[in-house]
Amino acid sequence: QVQLVESGGGLVHPGGRLTLSCVASGTIGDINLMGWYRQAPGKERGFVASIDRSGNTNRQDTVWGRFTVSRDNAKNTVYLEMTSLKPEDTAMYFCYVLTESESEYWGQGTQVTVAS
């Protein structure tokens, strides 16, 4: 059984920073892509950032220059460092994993709230 567990969410003031972590465990096989999506209330889940095994990253335009995605392949862990946070970054953040065999797994989410 594969399990993805996110951590690091919370309440932060505008301009603040948080770092999210997501650990994948279980019989998951070789992981190709790891990344993050987010979903704000009343909105669809949307792509935030991803990173492949070689360290190549991709990010949504609205987080470019503020969010950094990284991973530790030995620990099956993906991180999302978020700086200069804005109220519009408030959302539930979900990590996901895509394996070499194209299986996809999702975490349960961690809440990020940016408010004064």
C-alpha positions in Angstrom: 0.0 0.0 0.0 1.3 3.4 -1.0 1.0 6.3 1.3 1.8 10.0 0.8 1.9 12.2 3.9 2.2 15.9 3.7 3.3 18.2 6.5 4.3 21.8 7.1 1.1 23.7 6.4 -0.3 26.3 8.7 -1.3 29.9 9.1 1.1 32.6 8.0 1.0 36.4 7.5 1.3 37.8 4.0 4.9 38.0 3.0 5.8 35.0 5.2 7.2 31.7 4.3 6.4 28.0 4.8 8.0 24.8 3.6 5.8 21.8 2.9 7.1 18.2 2.9 5.6 15.1 1.5 7.0 11.6 2.2 6.0 8.6 0.0 6.1 5.2 1.6 5.1 1.7 0.7 5.6 -0.4 -2.3 5.7 2.5 -4.7 8.3 1.4 -7.3 10.5 3.9 -9.1 9.2 7.4 -8.8 9.5 9.6 -11.9 7.6 12.8 -11.1 6.8 14.4 -7.7 5.0 17.6 -7.3 2.2 19.7 -5.8 -1.3 20.9 -6.6 -3.5 23.2 -4.6 -7.2 23.7 -4.3 -8.8 26.8 -2.9 -12.4 26.8 -1.6 -14.8 26.8 -4.6 -12.1 26.3 -7.1 -10.7 23.4 -9.0 -7.4 21.7 -8.1 -4.6 23.3 -10.0 -1.0 22.6 -10.7 1.7 24.3 -8.6 5.1 22.7 -9.2 6.8 19.5 -10.1 10.2 17.9 -10.3 11.5 14.9 -12.1 14.2 12.4 -11.0 16.9 14.5 -12.7 15.9 17.6 -10.8 14.2 19.4 -13.7 11.4 21.6 -12.4 8.3 23.2 -13.6 6.2 25.8 -11.8 3.0 27.6 -12.3 3.6 31.2 -13.5 1.9 32.8 -10.4 4.4 31.1 -8.1 7.5 31.6 -10.2 10.3 33.3 -8.2 8.4 32.7 -4.9 8.0 28.9 -4.6 10.8 26.3 -5.0 10.3 22.6 -5.4 12.9 20.1 -4.5 13.2 16.4 -3.7 15.3 13.9 -1.9 15.2 10.7 -4.0 16.8 8.6 -1.3 13.9 9.5 1.1 11.1 9.6 -1.5 10.4 13.1 -0.3 9.3 16.2 -2.1 9.5 19.7 -0.7 7.8 23.0 -1.6 9.5 26.1 -0.2 7.0 29.0 -0.3 8.2 32.6 0.2 6.5 36.0 -0.2 3.2 34.3 0.5 0.0 36.1 -0.6 -3.6 35.7 0.6 -4.4 34.2 -2.9 -2.0 31.3 -2.0 -4.5 30.1 0.6 -5.5 26.6 -0.3 -5.2 22.9 0.5 -1.9 21.7 -0.9 -1.7 18.2 -2.2 1.4 16.3 -3.2 1.4 13.7 -5.9 3.7 11.1 -7.3 3.9 9.6 -10.8 5.9 6.3 -11.0 7.8 4.9 -13.9 5.0 2.5 -14.5 2.7 5.6 -14.7 0.8 4.9 -11.5 -0.3 8.0 -9.8 -0.7 8.6 -6.0 -2.0 11.6 -4.0 -1.7 12.7 -0.5 -4.5 13.9 1.7 -3.5 17.5 1.7 -2.2 20.1 4.1 -3.9 23.5 4.6 -2.0 26.7 4.0 -3.7 29.9 5.1 -2.2 33.3 4.4 -3.9 36.0 6.4 -3.2 39.1 8.5 
